[in-house]
Amino acid sequence: MTKVKSKIAFNLTKRQLLCFGAAALVGVPMYFLLRVPLGTTVAAMVMMLLMLPFFLLAMYERNGQPLEKVVGSILKVMVLRPHVRPYRTDNAYAALIRQAELWEEVERIAQDR
């Protein structure tokens, strides 16, 4: 039941309606502006290319996450975080041995005086 999303209108979610509306606000005026100078076919292709990201934002979902979260995760892994993460431990036993060696050195220095 958690995967069921509430539909607002035309069996679309609020997110889908907003993205499709934004795509229409960007694509349709661009088509009418470019139709005369470039021709109908080229204007339609430019309109589709401009609207495609909005459609992807509206429809694409992977493992319950929308596109921007998936892209953000990919960018974090590939760009922002280091590729090689050195494995370092601070072993309690090794810390005790280092402390004992330091005490021995202090005692040796104290005896030499």
C-alpha positions as CSV (number, residue, x, y, z in Angstrom):
1,M,0.0,0.0,0.0
2,T,3.0,2.4,0.4
3,K,3.6,2.4,-3.3
4,V,0.1,3.7,-4.1
5,K,0.2,7.4,-4.9
6,S,-2.8,9.8,-4.7
7,K,-4.0,10.9,-8.2
8,I,-5.1,14.5,-8.7
9,A,-6.5,14.8,-12.2
10,F,-6.4,12.7,-15.4
11,N,-5.0,9.8,-13.3
12,L,-1.7,11.8,-12.7
13,T,0.0,12.7,-9.5
14,K,0.7,16.2,-8.4
15,R,4.3,15.8,-9.4
16,Q,3.4,14.6,-12.9
17,L,1.0,17.5,-13.4
18,L,3.5,20.1,-12.3
19,C,6.3,18.6,-14.6
20,F,4.0,18.3,-17.6
21,G,2.7,21.8,-17.1
22,A,6.3,23.1,-16.9
23,A,7.2,21.2,-20.0
24,A,4.2,22.7,-21.8
25,L,5.2,26.2,-20.6
26,V,8.7,25.8,-22.0
27,G,8.1,23.7,-25.1
28,V,5.0,25.1,-26.7
29,P,6.2,28.8,-26.9
30,M,9.6,27.6,-28.2
31,Y,7.8,25.7,-31.0
32,F,5.9,28.8,-32.1
33,L,9.0,31.0,-31.9
34,L,11.1,28.6,-33.9
35,R,8.5,27.4,-36.4
36,V,8.9,30.2,-38.9
37,P,12.7,30.7,-39.0
38,L,13.7,26.9,-38.7
39,G,10.7,25.1,-40.1
40,T,8.1,22.9,-38.5
41,T,10.2,19.7,-38.3
42,V,13.2,21.3,-36.7
43,A,11.0,23.3,-34.3
44,A,9.1,20.2,-33.2
45,M,12.5,18.4,-32.6
46,V,13.7,21.3,-30.5
47,M,10.5,21.3,-28.6
48,M,10.7,17.6,-27.8
49,L,14.3,18.0,-26.7
50,L,13.4,20.8,-24.4
51,M,10.4,19.0,-22.9
52,L,12.2,15.6,-22.4
53,P,13.9,16.5,-19.1
54,F,10.6,17.5,-17.6
55,F,9.0,14.2,-18.7
56,L,11.9,12.3,-17.2
57,L,11.5,14.2,-13.9
58,A,7.8,13.4,-13.9
59,M,7.9,9.7,-14.9
60,Y,11.2,8.1,-14.0
61,E,11.5,6.4,-10.6
62,R,14.0,3.9,-9.4
63,N,13.6,2.0,-6.1
64,G,10.9,4.5,-5.0
65,Q,13.2,7.5,-5.6
66,P,12.6,10.2,-8.2
67,L,15.1,11.1,-10.9
68,E,16.7,14.0,-9.1
69,K,17.5,11.9,-6.0
70,V,19.0,9.1,-8.2
71,V,21.1,11.6,-10.1
72,G,22.2,13.3,-6.8
73,S,23.3,9.9,-5.4
74,I,25.2,9.1,-8.6
75,L,27.0,12.5,-8.5
76,K,27.9,12.0,-4.8
77,V,29.4,8.6,-5.5
78,M,31.2,9.6,-8.8
79,V,32.3,13.2,-8.1
80,L,32.0,14.4,-4.6
81,R,33.3,11.5,-2.5
82,P,36.8,10.1,-2.9
83,H,37.1,6.9,-4.9
84,V,39.6,5.3,-2.6
85,R,38.8,5.2,1.0
86,P,41.7,4.1,3.1
87,Y,40.8,1.6,5.8
88,R,42.3,2.7,9.1
89,T,41.7,1.2,12.5
90,D,42.8,2.2,15.9
91,N,43.2,-1.1,17.7
92,A,42.9,-0.8,21.5
93,Y,45.6,-3.4,22.0
94,A,48.0,-1.6,19.7
95,A,47.3,1.6,21.6
96,L,48.2,-0.2,24.9
97,I,51.4,-1.5,23.4
98,R,52.4,2.0,22.2
99,Q,51.7,3.4,25.6
100,A,53.8,0.7,27.3
101,E,56.7,1.4,24.9
102,L,56.4,5.1,25.7
103,W,56.5,4.4,29.4
104,E,59.6,2.2,28.9
105,E,61.3,5.0,27.0
106,V,60.4,7.5,29.7
107,E,61.9,5.1,32.4
108,R,65.1,4.6,30.3
109,I,65.5,8.4,29.9
110,A,64.9,8.9,33.6
111,Q,67.5,6.2,34.6
112,D,70.1,7.7,32.3
113,R,70.1,11.0,34.2
